[in-house]
Amino acid sequence: MTTAQSDAGEAAARVVTDALVASLTRGVEGGKRTACHCPFTGERLAELPEATPEDVAAAFERARAAQPAWAARPVRERARVALRFHDLLLRRQSEVLDLVQLETGKSRLSAHEEVQSVAMAARHYGRTAPGRLRARRHLGAIPFLTQVREIRHPHGVVGHIAPWNYPLELTAGDVLPALLAGNAVVMKPDTETALTALWARRLLIEAGLPEDVLTVVLGEGPVVGPLLVEYADFVTFTGSTRTGREVAQRAAARLIGSSLELGGKNAMLVLRDADLERAAEGAVRACFSSTGQLCVSVERLLVDASVADDFLARFVARVEALRLGSALDYGVDVGSLSSAAQLATVTQHIEDAVALGATVLTGGRHRPDLGPYFHEPTVLADVAPPMRVCAEETFGPVVAVRRFATEEEAVASANDTRFGLNASVWSRDARRARRIAARLRCGTVNINEGYAAAYGSVRAPMGGMGDSGLGRRHGAEGLLKYTEPQTVARQRLLPLGPSHGLDDRRYTALISRSLRAMKSLGVR
């Protein structure tokens, strides 16, 4: 074991104590045992309860029993739980930052992105949920005679399946709006990052959430995941496109809704009028935050040929200056990959590209001297199909560079993917950048930023097109998807049918005149 691994192992033992694990797993169903591991060392981090099918059924029973009382509370009371959680999270962030780093291998700055995102979501929905969920009046079929109210009901119990790469943001950040909408949630985080999810659950309970309103089950995805879809009234999933299709098909068979954020092969376009210094700096963050293990991170750099050499010189110099390490503190830029499987994918994509003619501008090496899954941030040039790195999601610290000659070529290249999650456009001309952004087929586009501007704008929807998923998180859609709308219409004085001596012919003539009049009066 290297000195770096030894230091990381000591830090893990100091943070993840038996007492902490016992506290976090209290009330978690599990008749079997499983474990999570630390990417910095590859060693076991904690032993955890693993759910059997009977345990999953029991978790749903508890959640279903607790949900009506939770939904009966005023929305403002539920919202206060989110706002208290916001304050507790910021006050005790050092605890969860340690856990996120130890479970994912990412740097502390990248871990803090999760704290930022969850705090913003808690504040946003804590402030906006009461207004968004209140009953709304609508103009009825016949103004003044028909009164209409729209009521929002929770689905009931939401099944939430979360991945390993953002274990705080994609658990707490996603379940907050589901809870505020009045649902109970049964959550299955990835076992390898379960401690972070369990810590978030404990903090929500401390903030006032009833314990059985948010239950957690752990286990293998192919075993536990289908059971969540079988028992839930609505399903949310973040992960691979392949698994997302399976979740969607199972949900559709039960006629329940689903919301899916899936893969991406995100492009960053550097136009000839871009501020190259800012673009190079932004590209480093966009490509290598969280060691590239981020659905919205950039894996394709499309650079105007007239400025490509200048941009790449600046970009490569910055990449080579990145500091790799496993310290549970700020100062490290890039951490470890999460697992042997992620390392294998990164290695295979680089080797395949080089074998087919790509050039490694920097990086390209596994770094076992730092830990078992460390890999250098890598920049590839001369990339073209059929290299795997052109079309497949790498999900690691690898970016492929291609040059373009015209705006049309850049847009076509950016859209030449089955995915459609995120993109980035860099230009000093805001109008031109917005025009190009509108032509890109993806759910979010950032101008002069890689991904954080759009993702952090929690008032606006975020999600994917094409093979990048269905539904949206954030904004009104991120809350209302967790509800069923109900229309209640009351008819007053006159029925919607022939009455007061009108026969069918005179009634339909009256209705036709009324419809023309309503259009003339601008009635919507």
C-alpha positions, 0 to 999 in steps of 0.5 A: 500500500502506498503512503497516499493509500495509507493516509486515506485508509487512516482518514476513512477509519477516523470518519466511518466509525462503528457508532456512525454506521449504527446510527445511520442504518437504524431503521433500515430494512435488511435481513442480509449483509453487504458492504461499501468500499473506499475508492481511494484504497479499494478497501471495505468502508462499512458493512451495511444491511442488504434488503431481501424482497420481504424487506422491500415489501415491508419498507413500502408498507411502512411508507404507505402507512405513514404517507396519509398523515404526512400529506395531510399536513399543511404544505407550509409545514412540510416546506419548513422541514426543507428549510430546516434541512437547508440550515442543518446541511450548511452547518454540518457540511464537513460531515457529509463532505468527508463521506462523499469523498470517501465513498466516491473518490472525488475531490473536496471542491467537487463534493461541495458542489453537491452541498451547494446543489442540495441547499439550493433545491431545499431553499427553492422548494421550501419557498415555492412549494406552498404557492405551486401546490395550492388549489388554483381557480380556472375559467370554466366552460361558461364564464360565471356559470362554471367554476373550476378548481385544480387540486394537486394530489401526491402520487402516494409512495415514490420509488427513487433509484439513485446512482453512485456518482452524486450520492447527496445531490441525487438522493436528498436533492431529488427526494425533497420535492417528492416529499414536499408534494406530500409523498412518502419515498422508498429510496434505493441508493447505490450500495457503494455510496449508501452512507451519504444517502443515509446521512441525508435521511438522518438529517431530514429526520432531524429537521422534522421529517417523520421517520417512515416517510423516507425509508431506505433499502439497499441491495443489488440493482437488478434485484431491488430495483424492479421491486421498487417499480413493482410497489411504487406509485411513481418512479424516479431513476438516474443512471444508464440509458440501458437500465432507464429503458428497463425502468420505463418499460416496467413502469409503463406496464403498471401504468405509473409515471416515471422520471428518468435522467440518463446518459450524456455525450455532452459537447462544448463549442468554442467559437472563434470569438470566444475569450480563449483564456476563460474558455480554457479555464471553463473547459477544465472544470467542465471536463474534469470536475468529479473526475469526469463522473458527472452526467452533464460534464463535457466529453467532446470539445468542438473548437473553431479551427482558426483558434484551435491551436491557441485554445489547446495550448492554454487548455492542455497547460491547465490540465497538466497543472491539475493536482491529483490526490485523496486528501479530505481537504481542499487543494486537490483538483481531481480525485479517483475514479469510483471503481475498477469498472470505471477505470476499465472503461476509461482505459478501453476508450483511450486504448481504442482511440489511440489504436485507431489514430487518435493522439494523446495531448496529455494524460492517458495513464493509470496512476496506481501510485496514488490509489487503485483507480486513479487516472490522469485527466486525458485530452485526445486529439485527431478523434473521429468515428468509429472510435468508441470515445466519439459516441459512447459515454466514457464517464471519466476524465477523458475529453475528445477534441475535434476542429470545425470550420463553420457554425453549421458544422459545429452544430451538426457535430454537437447534435450527432449523438443519440444523447441530448443532455447538456451542452456549452457554447463559448462566445463574446457575442451573446446573441450569436451564442443564444442563436446556436444554443437554440439549435442544439438538441439537448435539455440544457445549454450553458453560455460561457460556462460548462454545466453549473449555470444551467444546473444551478438555476433551480427555478428552471427545468433540467433534464434530457432529450433523446436517449438522455431521459424523460421528465425534468428536475428543478423548476415547477416541473420538478415539483409537479411531476410528483403530483396528480392534478385533479379538476373539480368543476361546479356548474351553477344556475344553468346546465350545459344542455338544452333547458328553459324550453330550448330544443336541441337546434336552438340550444346549439345555435345559442352555444355557437353564438356564445363561442364566437362572442368569447373568441371576440372578447379574448376569452382564453 
